[in-house]
Amino acid sequence: MAQTVGRNIAAPLLFLNLIMYLIVVGFASWCMNRFINGQTNHPSFGGNGATMFFLTFALLAGVVGVASKIVGGNHIRAWRNDSLAAAAASALVAWAITALAFGVACKEINIGGYRGWRLRVLEAFVIILAFTQLLYLLMLHAGMFSSKYGPGYRDTDYGGAAGTGMDPMHKTGTNPVARPVV
């Protein structure tokens, strides 16, 4: 049980972030479509000078975030060092783009003017995601401090046969004899 503390915390956060990133993709694509069609006078849209930049970064953050959550789901399933590298790298990139969208959202709020409810919801989701994605990223890296929180970068137990001089074998129903490394 002690080996799964980090997994039990990171898995619900991963699912929450996935749902929120999907909502961001939906709202950002709707708003981008209205903006491209020149329908900024729509009652639920509005906008100001920072809207186009915000929509671009929000849509990019949403798509990269969803891709990051797919890789993160693979890591949560495997919970090994080799999957940690891919999950941590993609989560870091997703957080960086979300932080850029967060900054532009703050600028758009600061500029003011009329912004419809869909644009305000999108701003709120991006602001919340900037913090929840950072928390998820910290949960992935918690294994650096203690192995009870998850796999760390210094662990060397790849495949279960590490340090024995044997090749790791695939998990099958039988118990094959490990062959020596040549």
Salt bridges, closest charged atoms under 4 A:
ASP82 OD2 - ARG80 NH2 2.93
GLU123 OE2 - ARG115 NE 2.86
ASP167 OD2 - ARG179 NE 3.81
